[in-house]
Amino acid sequence: MVRFLFLLVMLLPAYARASDSEVLRHWRVGQTVSEAAVTAYGEERCFAVVEIPDSILRLMQGRSLPKECRTDVATLRYLRLLHRDAHGHIRLGEMVCHRDVARSLVSIFRSLYQQAYPIERMLLIDRLGADDEQSMAANNTSCFNFRRVAGSSRLSKHALGKAVDVNPLYNPCVRRGADGKIRVSPAAGKAYADRSLPTPYRLLRDDAAHRLFRSHGFQWGGAWRSLKDYQHFEMP
Ligand SMILES: [Zn+2]
């Protein structure tokens, strides 16, 4: 009996490690993982830049990569990232961006993860109908989407993979329409146009996200005069 218990105690940690690393061998985005799983797999490996895998390309085609897309897929990269939500849970995230900003984004999001800066969701917009409004309402942090600037015919920096929206539900875009009325995107985030409302996902000037993005050369939409896009960082 004693020998059996001894064997069990010896085997349990090994089994736990195996199952934890098993979770991370099959990167299931959106899934929560333990601190132990990250350690077993290696935090370094959880922040990776790769060329767009075939399975991801198929997911993007007809969605964030519509037929009229003029962005060369060879300029895009797929990022695997970790982030923590406001409850401190570690989640597996992903992002597609331009290769020129890939290393910066990995560095920024790794620092935010290490500082436990809360980010609720980090999925490709293709998993949310490639619909900007739906993605923003789901508070989804994302980058690439071949689309025009809302309310204009100009291509967005998101169409190049050089702009990131962070926690968009709680950091909406606020602009005045041609009719003089104030428009808030996403509509579900209307209450958060009031920047004095405290929420765990509120992005403020000089907070960790703002400082990191700025230090890598990104501009913040919350500092613009014509409109206030509190979720938005872009590389000029
Ligand atoms: Zn944006």
py3Dmol code that shows the C-alpha trace and the ligand (Angstrom):
import py3Dmol

protein = """\
ATOM      1  CA  MET A   1       0.000   0.000   0.000  1.00  0.00           C
ATOM      2  CA  VAL A   2       2.765   2.406   0.977  1.00  0.00           C
ATOM      3  CA  ARG A   3       4.616   1.535  -2.219  1.00  0.00           C
ATOM      4  CA  PHE A   4       1.466   2.116  -4.242  1.00  0.00           C
ATOM      5  CA  LEU A   5       0.935   5.559  -2.649  1.00  0.00           C
ATOM      6  CA  PHE A   6       4.567   6.436  -3.232  1.00  0.00           C
ATOM      7  CA  LEU A   7       4.235   5.495  -6.894  1.00  0.00           C
ATOM      8  CA  LEU A   8       1.044   7.550  -7.178  1.00  0.00           C
ATOM      9  CA  VAL A   9       2.700  10.629  -5.647  1.00  0.00           C
ATOM     10  CA  MET A  10       5.654  10.221  -8.034  1.00  0.00           C
ATOM     11  CA  LEU A  11       3.446   9.813 -11.071  1.00  0.00           C
ATOM     12  CA  LEU A  12       0.866  12.532 -10.409  1.00  0.00           C
ATOM     13  CA  PRO A  13       3.045  15.572 -11.163  1.00  0.00           C
ATOM     14  CA  ALA A  14       4.294  13.918 -14.359  1.00  0.00           C
ATOM     15  CA  TYR A  15       0.737  13.203 -15.440  1.00  0.00           C
ATOM     16  CA  ALA A  16      -0.332  16.776 -14.638  1.00  0.00           C
ATOM     17  CA  ARG A  17       2.558  18.155 -16.677  1.00  0.00           C
ATOM     18  CA  ALA A  18       1.760  15.886 -19.607  1.00  0.00           C
ATOM     19  CA  SER A  19      -1.900  16.880 -19.708  1.00  0.00           C
ATOM     20  CA  ASP A  20      -1.072  20.567 -19.333  1.00  0.00           C
ATOM     21  CA  SER A  21       1.403  20.542 -22.205  1.00  0.00           C
ATOM     22  CA  GLU A  22      -1.116  18.494 -24.184  1.00  0.00           C
ATOM     23  CA  VAL A  23      -3.501  21.435 -23.909  1.00  0.00           C
ATOM     24  CA  LEU A  24      -0.929  23.783 -25.349  1.00  0.00           C
ATOM     25  CA  ARG A  25       0.230  21.443 -28.095  1.00  0.00           C
ATOM     26  CA  HIS A  26      -3.215  21.920 -29.594  1.00  0.00           C
ATOM     27  CA  TRP A  27      -3.591  25.678 -29.516  1.00  0.00           C
ATOM     28  CA  ARG A  28      -7.322  26.197 -29.054  1.00  0.00           C
ATOM     29  CA  VAL A  29      -7.851  29.918 -29.157  1.00  0.00           C
ATOM     30  CA  GLY A  30     -10.084  31.406 -26.505  1.00  0.00           C
ATOM     31  CA  GLN A  31      -9.364  28.504 -24.144  1.00  0.00           C
ATOM     32  CA  THR A  32      -8.146  29.198 -20.594  1.00  0.00           C
ATOM     33  CA  VAL A  33      -4.910  27.563 -19.468  1.00  0.00           C
ATOM     34  CA  SER A  34      -3.184  27.330 -16.112  1.00  0.00           C
ATOM     35  CA  GLU A  35      -0.017  29.087 -15.054  1.00  0.00           C
ATOM     36  CA  ALA A  36       1.521  25.557 -14.789  1.00  0.00           C
ATOM     37  CA  ALA A  37       0.567  24.761 -18.392  1.00  0.00           C
ATOM     38  CA  VAL A  38       2.290  27.918 -19.592  1.00  0.00           C
ATOM     39  CA  THR A  39       5.409  27.101 -17.568  1.00  0.00           C
ATOM     40  CA  ALA A  40       5.482  23.513 -18.859  1.00  0.00           C
ATOM     41  CA  TYR A  41       5.084  24.606 -22.469  1.00  0.00           C
ATOM     42  CA  GLY A  42       7.421  27.596 -22.068  1.00  0.00           C
ATOM     43  CA  GLU A  43       6.119  31.168 -22.000  1.00  0.00           C
ATOM     44  CA  GLU A  44       8.491  32.101 -24.844  1.00  0.00           C
ATOM     45  CA  ARG A  45       6.798  29.586 -27.167  1.00  0.00           C
ATOM     46  CA  CYS A  46       3.361  31.029 -26.344  1.00  0.00           C
ATOM     47  CA  PHE A  47       4.319  34.288 -28.081  1.00  0.00           C
ATOM     48  CA  ALA A  48       5.073  33.247 -31.639  1.00  0.00           C
ATOM     49  CA  VAL A  49       5.143  34.804 -35.115  1.00  0.00           C
ATOM     50  CA  VAL A  50       4.524  32.487 -38.088  1.00  0.00           C
ATOM     51  CA  GLU A  51       3.544  32.832 -41.747  1.00  0.00           C
ATOM     52  CA  ILE A  52      -0.205  32.476 -42.239  1.00  0.00           C
ATOM     53  CA  PRO A  53      -0.954  28.725 -41.856  1.00  0.00           C
ATOM     54  CA  ASP A  54      -3.141  27.152 -44.574  1.00  0.00           C
ATOM     55  CA  SER A  55      -5.987  26.440 -42.146  1.00  0.00           C
ATOM     56  CA  ILE A  56      -6.029  30.114 -41.073  1.00  0.00           C
ATOM     57  CA  LEU A  57      -5.856  31.295 -44.691  1.00  0.00           C
ATOM     58  CA  ARG A  58      -8.936  29.200 -45.490  1.00  0.00           C
ATOM     59  CA  LEU A  59     -10.708  30.758 -42.485  1.00  0.00           C
ATOM     60  CA  MET A  60      -9.824  34.293 -43.657  1.00  0.00           C
ATOM     61  CA  GLN A  61     -10.758  33.888 -47.319  1.00  0.00           C
ATOM     62  CA  GLY A  62     -14.097  35.509 -48.093  1.00  0.00           C
ATOM     63  CA  ARG A  63     -14.094  37.037 -44.609  1.00  0.00           C
ATOM     64  CA  SER A  64     -11.267  39.386 -43.501  1.00  0.00           C
ATOM     65  CA  LEU A  65      -9.696  38.587 -46.904  1.00  0.00           C
ATOM     66  CA  PRO A  66     -12.545  39.375 -49.303  1.00  0.00           C
ATOM     67  CA  LYS A  67     -12.232  38.855 -53.072  1.00  0.00           C
ATOM     68  CA  GLU A  68     -11.416  42.553 -53.634  1.00  0.00           C
ATOM     69  CA  CYS A  69      -8.590  42.428 -51.063  1.00  0.00           C
ATOM     70  CA  ARG A  70      -5.453  44.111 -52.379  1.00  0.00           C
ATOM     71  CA  THR A  71      -3.265  43.251 -49.397  1.00  0.00           C
ATOM     72  CA  ASP A  72      -0.663  40.605 -50.269  1.00  0.00           C
ATOM     73  CA  VAL A  73      -1.027  37.661 -47.851  1.00  0.00           C
ATOM     74  CA  ALA A  74       2.770  37.259 -47.935  1.00  0.00           C
ATOM     75  CA  THR A  75       3.014  40.547 -45.983  1.00  0.00           C
ATOM     76  CA  LEU A  76       0.823  39.176 -43.172  1.00  0.00           C
ATOM     77  CA  ARG A  77       1.786  37.131 -40.128  1.00  0.00           C
ATOM     78  CA  TYR A  78      -0.154  34.993 -37.654  1.00  0.00           C
ATOM     79  CA  LEU A  79       0.606  35.628 -33.980  1.00  0.00           C
ATOM     80  CA  ARG A  80       0.015  33.284 -31.085  1.00  0.00           C
ATOM     81  CA  LEU A  81      -0.322  35.276 -27.869  1.00  0.00           C
ATOM     82  CA  LEU A  82      -1.392  34.881 -24.252  1.00  0.00           C
ATOM     83  CA  HIS A  83      -3.563  37.389 -22.437  1.00  0.00           C
ATOM     84  CA  ARG A  84      -5.305  37.641 -19.083  1.00  0.00           C
ATOM     85  CA  ASP A  85      -8.923  38.627 -18.645  1.00  0.00           C
ATOM     86  CA  ALA A  86     -10.185  40.829 -15.795  1.00  0.00           C
ATOM     87  CA  HIS A  87     -10.596  37.731 -13.593  1.00  0.00           C
ATOM     88  CA  GLY A  88      -6.914  36.908 -14.036  1.00  0.00           C
ATOM     89  CA  HIS A  89      -7.609  33.831 -16.203  1.00  0.00           C
ATOM     90  CA  ILE A  90      -4.934  33.148 -18.821  1.00  0.00           C
ATOM     91  CA  ARG A  91      -6.345  32.703 -22.325  1.00  0.00           C
ATOM     92  CA  LEU A  92      -4.847  31.574 -25.618  1.00  0.00           C
ATOM     93  CA  GLY A  93      -5.068  34.384 -28.138  1.00  0.00           C
ATOM     94  CA  GLU A  94      -4.306  34.973 -31.798  1.00  0.00           C
ATOM     95  CA  MET A  95      -3.919  37.881 -34.194  1.00  0.00           C
ATOM     96  CA  VAL A  96      -3.118  38.542 -37.854  1.00  0.00           C
ATOM     97  CA  CYS A  97      -0.972  41.603 -38.560  1.00  0.00           C
ATOM     98  CA  HIS A  98       1.542  43.061 -41.027  1.00  0.00           C
ATOM     99  CA  ARG A  99       5.010  41.502 -40.790  1.00  0.00           C
ATOM    100  CA  ASP A 100       6.538  44.962 -40.087  1.00  0.00           C
ATOM    101  CA  VAL A 101       4.689  45.256 -36.759  1.00  0.00           C
ATOM    102  CA  ALA A 102       4.654  41.552 -35.780  1.00  0.00           C
ATOM    103  CA  ARG A 103       7.677  41.674 -33.442  1.00  0.00           C
ATOM    104  CA  SER A 104       6.465  44.891 -31.814  1.00  0.00           C
ATOM    105  CA  LEU A 105       3.007  43.435 -31.168  1.00  0.00           C
ATOM    106  CA  VAL A 106       4.466  40.255 -29.653  1.00  0.00           C
ATOM    107  CA  SER A 107       6.641  42.372 -27.364  1.00  0.00           C
ATOM    108  CA  ILE A 108       3.731  44.662 -26.393  1.00  0.00           C
ATOM    109  CA  PHE A 109       1.295  41.834 -25.661  1.00  0.00           C
ATOM    110  CA  ARG A 110       3.906  39.827 -23.779  1.00  0.00           C
ATOM    111  CA  SER A 111       4.568  42.818 -21.508  1.00  0.00           C
ATOM    112  CA  LEU A 112       0.828  43.341 -21.011  1.00  0.00           C
ATOM    113  CA  TYR A 113       0.433  39.654 -20.141  1.00  0.00           C
ATOM    114  CA  GLN A 114       3.301  39.816 -17.636  1.00  0.00           C
ATOM    115  CA  GLN A 115       1.758  42.930 -16.053  1.00  0.00           C
ATOM    116  CA  ALA A 116      -1.691  41.230 -15.949  1.00  0.00           C
ATOM    117  CA  TYR A 117      -3.191  44.074 -18.013  1.00  0.00           C
ATOM    118  CA  PRO A 118      -6.743  42.829 -18.623  1.00  0.00           C
ATOM    119  CA  ILE A 119      -7.709  41.893 -22.189  1.00  0.00           C
ATOM    120  CA  GLU A 120     -10.954  39.958 -22.435  1.00  0.00           C
ATOM    121  CA  ARG A 121     -10.839  38.302 -25.854  1.00  0.00           C
ATOM    122  CA  MET A 122      -8.288  37.996 -28.648  1.00  0.00           C
ATOM    123  CA  LEU A 123      -9.665  36.079 -31.635  1.00  0.00           C
ATOM    124  CA  LEU A 124      -9.451  36.566 -35.385  1.00  0.00           C
ATOM    125  CA  ILE A 125     -12.359  38.688 -36.555  1.00  0.00           C
ATOM    126  CA  ASP A 126     -13.161  35.818 -38.961  1.00  0.00           C
ATOM    127  CA  ARG A 127     -14.426  33.809 -35.973  1.00  0.00           C
ATOM    128  CA  LEU A 128     -16.907  36.630 -35.264  1.00  0.00           C
ATOM    129  CA  GLY A 129     -18.438  36.841 -38.729  1.00  0.00           C
ATOM    130  CA  ALA A 130     -15.612  39.138 -39.971  1.00  0.00           C
ATOM    131  CA  ASP A 131     -18.000  41.799 -38.767  1.00  0.00           C
ATOM    132  CA  ASP A 132     -16.401  44.799 -37.083  1.00  0.00           C
ATOM    133  CA  GLU A 133     -19.509  45.726 -35.092  1.00  0.00           C
ATOM    134  CA  GLN A 134     -19.932  42.146 -33.835  1.00  0.00           C
ATOM    135  CA  SER A 135     -16.237  41.857 -32.966  1.00  0.00           C
ATOM    136  CA  MET A 136     -16.255  45.175 -31.087  1.00  0.00           C
ATOM    137  CA  ALA A 137     -19.465  44.312 -29.221  1.00  0.00           C
ATOM    138  CA  ALA A 138     -17.786  41.040 -28.117  1.00  0.00           C
ATOM    139  CA  ASN A 139     -14.945  43.186 -26.710  1.00  0.00           C
ATOM    140  CA  ASN A 140     -12.569  41.406 -29.071  1.00  0.00           C
ATOM    141  CA  THR A 141      -9.024  42.744 -29.437  1.00  0.00           C
ATOM    142  CA  SER A 142      -7.981  42.371 -33.084  1.00  0.00           C
ATOM    143  CA  CYS A 143      -5.865  43.746 -35.893  1.00  0.00           C
ATOM    144  CA  PHE A 144      -6.179  42.721 -39.557  1.00  0.00           C
ATOM    145  CA  ASN A 145      -9.428  43.155 -41.461  1.00  0.00           C
ATOM    146  CA  PHE A 146      -9.548  44.331 -45.093  1.00  0.00           C
ATOM    147  CA  ARG A 147     -12.062  47.147 -44.782  1.00  0.00           C
ATOM    148  CA  ARG A 148     -12.666  50.849 -45.302  1.00  0.00           C
ATOM    149  CA  VAL A 149     -12.624  53.466 -42.557  1.00  0.00           C
ATOM    150  CA  ALA A 150     -16.153  53.545 -41.097  1.00  0.00           C
ATOM    151  CA  GLY A 151     -18.176  56.212 -42.894  1.00  0.00           C
ATOM    152  CA  SER A 152     -15.537  56.740 -45.637  1.00  0.00           C
ATOM    153  CA  SER A 153     -14.166  55.169 -48.834  1.00  0.00           C
ATOM    154  CA  ARG A 154     -10.581  55.294 -47.513  1.00  0.00           C
ATOM    155  CA  LEU A 155      -8.875  52.006 -46.637  1.00  0.00           C
ATOM    156  CA  SER A 156      -8.344  51.538 -42.899  1.00  0.00           C
ATOM    157  CA  LYS A 157      -4.902  50.758 -41.429  1.00  0.00           C
ATOM    158  CA  HIS A 158      -6.604  47.524 -40.324  1.00  0.00           C
ATOM    159  CA  ALA A 159      -6.632  46.595 -44.039  1.00  0.00           C
ATOM    160  CA  LEU A 160      -2.817  46.512 -43.939  1.00  0.00           C
ATOM    161  CA  GLY A 161      -2.631  44.807 -40.536  1.00  0.00           C
ATOM    162  CA  LYS A 162      -1.051  47.919 -39.031  1.00  0.00           C
ATOM    163  CA  ALA A 163      -3.809  48.888 -36.572  1.00  0.00           C
ATOM    164  CA  VAL A 164      -5.006  47.172 -33.392  1.00  0.00           C
ATOM    165  CA  ASP A 165      -8.270  47.681 -31.497  1.00  0.00           C
ATOM    166  CA  VAL A 166      -7.909  46.928 -27.771  1.00  0.00           C
ATOM    167  CA  ASN A 167     -10.941  46.002 -25.613  1.00  0.00           C
ATOM    168  CA  PRO A 168     -13.226  47.851 -28.077  1.00  0.00           C
ATOM    169  CA  LEU A 169     -16.547  47.504 -26.232  1.00  0.00           C
ATOM    170  CA  TYR A 170     -15.262  49.540 -23.283  1.00  0.00           C
ATOM    171  CA  ASN A 171     -13.158  51.868 -25.456  1.00  0.00           C
ATOM    172  CA  PRO A 172     -15.489  52.818 -28.289  1.00  0.00           C
ATOM    173  CA  CYS A 173     -14.962  55.065 -31.278  1.00  0.00           C
ATOM    174  CA  VAL A 174     -16.862  58.338 -30.853  1.00  0.00           C
ATOM    175  CA  ARG A 175     -17.405  60.598 -33.874  1.00  0.00           C
ATOM    176  CA  ARG A 176     -19.775  63.223 -35.167  1.00  0.00           C
ATOM    177  CA  GLY A 177     -21.655  62.173 -38.310  1.00  0.00           C
ATOM    178  CA  ALA A 178     -22.353  64.399 -41.335  1.00  0.00           C
ATOM    179  CA  ASP A 179     -25.786  65.062 -39.799  1.00  0.00           C
ATOM    180  CA  GLY A 180     -24.110  66.462 -36.672  1.00  0.00           C
ATOM    181  CA  LYS A 181     -25.169  63.526 -34.497  1.00  0.00           C
ATOM    182  CA  ILE A 182     -22.671  61.692 -32.300  1.00  0.00           C
ATOM    183  CA  ARG A 183     -22.084  58.072 -33.333  1.00  0.00           C
ATOM    184  CA  VAL A 184     -20.559  55.485 -31.013  1.00  0.00           C
ATOM    185  CA  SER A 185     -19.039  52.232 -32.358  1.00  0.00           C
ATOM    186  CA  PRO A 186     -19.869  49.686 -31.243  1.00  0.00           C
ATOM    187  CA  ALA A 187     -23.413  50.828 -30.450  1.00  0.00           C
ATOM    188  CA  ALA A 188     -23.321  48.451 -27.456  1.00  0.00           C
ATOM    189  CA  GLY A 189     -20.464  50.527 -26.016  1.00  0.00           C
ATOM    190  CA  LYS A 190     -22.408  53.813 -25.981  1.00  0.00           C
ATOM    191  CA  ALA A 191     -22.257  54.148 -22.184  1.00  0.00           C
ATOM    192  CA  TYR A 192     -18.444  53.968 -22.309  1.00  0.00           C
ATOM    193  CA  ALA A 193     -18.158  57.079 -24.495  1.00  0.00           C
ATOM    194  CA  ASP A 194     -18.231  58.630 -21.006  1.00  0.00           C
ATOM    195  CA  ARG A 195     -14.554  58.112 -20.161  1.00  0.00           C
ATOM    196  CA  SER A 196     -15.101  58.704 -16.442  1.00  0.00           C
ATOM    197  CA  LEU A 197     -16.920  55.348 -16.126  1.00  0.00           C
ATOM    198  CA  PRO A 198     -14.496  52.952 -14.419  1.00  0.00           C
ATOM    199  CA  THR A 199     -14.350  49.450 -15.941  1.00  0.00           C
ATOM    200  CA  PRO A 200     -11.518  46.897 -15.743  1.00  0.00           C
ATOM    201  CA  TYR A 201     -11.023  47.231 -19.518  1.00  0.00           C
ATOM    202  CA  ARG A 202     -10.928  51.032 -19.758  1.00  0.00           C
ATOM    203  CA  LEU A 203      -7.884  52.252 -21.713  1.00  0.00           C
ATOM    204  CA  LEU A 204      -6.463  55.553 -20.526  1.00  0.00           C
ATOM    205  CA  ARG A 205      -3.631  57.834 -21.591  1.00  0.00           C
ATOM    206  CA  ASP A 206      -0.413  56.752 -19.835  1.00  0.00           C
ATOM    207  CA  ASP A 207      -1.721  53.327 -18.798  1.00  0.00           C
ATOM    208  CA  ALA A 208       0.425  50.274 -19.621  1.00  0.00           C
ATOM    209  CA  ALA A 209      -1.157  49.645 -23.049  1.00  0.00           C
ATOM    210  CA  HIS A 210      -0.933  53.293 -24.104  1.00  0.00           C
ATOM    211  CA  ARG A 211       2.699  53.593 -22.990  1.00  0.00           C
ATOM    212  CA  LEU A 212       3.783  50.327 -24.676  1.00  0.00           C
ATOM    213  CA  PHE A 213       2.085  51.031 -28.011  1.00  0.00           C
ATOM    214  CA  ARG A 214       3.459  54.587 -28.030  1.00  0.00           C
ATOM    215  CA  SER A 215       6.981  53.381 -27.226  1.00  0.00           C
ATOM    216  CA  HIS A 216       6.852  51.131 -30.318  1.00  0.00           C
ATOM    217  CA  GLY A 217       5.794  54.046 -32.546  1.00  0.00           C
ATOM    218  CA  PHE A 218       2.016  53.495 -32.668  1.00  0.00           C
ATOM    219  CA  GLN A 219      -0.387  56.463 -32.602  1.00  0.00           C
ATOM    220  CA  TRP A 220      -3.436  56.386 -30.346  1.00  0.00           C
ATOM    221  CA  GLY A 221      -6.898  57.147 -31.750  1.00  0.00           C
ATOM    222  CA  GLY A 222      -7.926  58.537 -28.356  1.00  0.00           C
ATOM    223  CA  ALA A 223      -5.597  61.495 -28.978  1.00  0.00           C
ATOM    224  CA  TRP A 224      -7.148  62.427 -32.345  1.00  0.00           C
ATOM    225  CA  ARG A 225      -9.081  65.699 -32.653  1.00  0.00           C
ATOM    226  CA  SER A 226     -11.600  64.925 -35.433  1.00  0.00           C
ATOM    227  CA  LEU A 227     -12.867  61.812 -33.686  1.00  0.00           C
ATOM    228  CA  LYS A 228     -11.940  59.839 -30.592  1.00  0.00           C
ATOM    229  CA  ASP A 229     -11.126  56.187 -31.262  1.00  0.00           C
ATOM    230  CA  TYR A 230     -10.198  55.065 -27.750  1.00  0.00           C
ATOM    231  CA  GLN A 231      -9.589  51.403 -28.706  1.00  0.00           C
ATOM    232  CA  HIS A 232      -7.378  52.123 -31.719  1.00  0.00           C
ATOM    233  CA  PHE A 233      -3.583  52.126 -32.147  1.00  0.00           C
ATOM    234  CA  GLU A 234      -2.006  52.391 -35.589  1.00  0.00           C
ATOM    235  CA  MET A 235       1.452  52.504 -37.076  1.00  0.00           C
ATOM    236  CA  PRO A 236       1.778  55.667 -39.224  1.00  0.00           C
TER     237      PRO A 236
END
"""
ligand_1 = """\
1
ZN
Zn -9.319 50.434 -35.139
"""
view = py3Dmol.view(width=600, height=400)
view.addModel(protein, "pdb")
view.setStyle({"model": 0}, {"cartoon": {"style": "trace"}})
view.addModel(ligand_1, "xyz")
view.setStyle({"model": 1}, {"stick": {}})
view.zoomTo()
view.show()
